[in-house]
Amino acid sequence: MHPAGLAAAAAAGTPRLRKWPSKRRIPVSQPGMADPHQLFDDTSSAQSRGYGAQQAPGGLGYPAASATPQAAFLADPVSNMAMAYGSSLAAQGKELVDKNIDRFIPVTKLKYYFAVDTMYVGRKLGLLFFPYLHQDWEVQYQQDTPVAPRFDINAPDLYIPAMAFITYVLVAGLALGTQDRFSPDLLGLQASSALAWLTLEVVAILLSLYLVTVNTDLTTIDLVAFLGYKYVGMIGGVLMGLLFGKTGYYLVLGWCCVAIFVFMIRTLRLKILAEAAAEGVPVRGARNQLRMYLTMAVAAAQPLLMYWLTFHLVR
Amino acid sequence: MVMTFTLYSLLQAALLCVSAITMLHKERFLKNIGIKSQLMNHIQSVTTVMRMPLIIVNSVATVLLLLFG
């Protein structure tokens, strides 16, 4: 949608684009009036074209002769038709993508996970490194839907895992570079490896949840969010390992491993062992015991993976 | 030292597992391990559907393996 619109606009208005690039590229930001289905602002509409044309004589100090080739370009009927055809193609493409994108990527559901703000991110990072004093781990609900992460620190989000994953790949590249082992394809290899482990984890946990026949409201995206929180600890460990050598790495990694273990146990307990954990009583009975073992297994896998994915980066 | 465990190797492993399950001979397998018939029926229905796409995916994977090692 956005690339199609920009490509059509660029193809149609190339001379203008070359002369006044900065005026054209600024998207018209209308936060209140934005269509809820749109992810990005629409810069292919006539409004932005009019905006660009208005600014043209106004102000960059270009000679007046530059207006004439532009007028000549517009007067040419063939290019007029080409522009109209291009913009109609762009509109069609945008419609098609809008109609079908919900089938492949649940866009509205994903938007919930990225509704974060700075305070939430700060508090959540603090919670990931020090979860021992936090008392209430319940996610607050608002008429059957969970509250957005902006308003509740216990809600899972995808912003921190996504950013942490990217930072992990970059920090891995940095660590390899300081040891003269770097080459650009290694970055891709690291990213692919971490993603493969994540996929394997998600599939294994979903399979075991299915086999144990647990009725949870733990969606796949929730699970990906929870499993992505360990990248934060991994980044901390590798950075400390770069600064202070192996002792710093083991200290920080040990701390982060224990913190993630406690964090995962306390979060997953509420999701998987819903009824029993709500009262805080120790669980009995075969079914609850199985669920407890599952939670502990998931939580124990996190420190193991954290070590496995980072130990080769620190020498 | 890195166990080069990429997404592609994960896909390859999954493909091999699914192909193995598809080629399973039901009677011989049931004689050794008595699994519940519901799971067996489920596997059989999945395999009858998946045989054709699996052939295509396996050939694609073989060609890729030949080309890129």
Chai-1 contact restraints between the chains, C-beta under 6 A:
chainA,res_idxA,chainB,res_idxB,connection_type,confidence,min_distance_angstrom,max_distance_angstrom,comment,restraint_id
A,S192,B,T6,contact,1.0,0.0,6.0,A-B,restraint_1
A,S192,B,L7,contact,1.0,0.0,6.0,A-B,restraint_2
A,S193,B,F5,contact,1.0,0.0,6.0,A-B,restraint_3
A,S193,B,T6,contact,1.0,0.0,6.0,A-B,restraint_4
A,L195,B,L7,contact,1.0,0.0,6.0,A-B,restraint_5
A,A196,B,F5,contact,1.0,0.0,6.0,A-B,restraint_6
A,A196,B,T6,contact,1.0,0.0,6.0,A-B,restraint_7
A,A196,B,L7,contact,1.0,0.0,6.0,A-B,restraint_8
A,A196,B,L10,contact,1.0,0.0,6.0,A-B,restraint_9
A,H312,B,M1,contact,1.0,0.0,6.0,A-B,restraint_10
A,H312,B,V2,contact,1.0,0.0,6.0,A-B,restraint_11
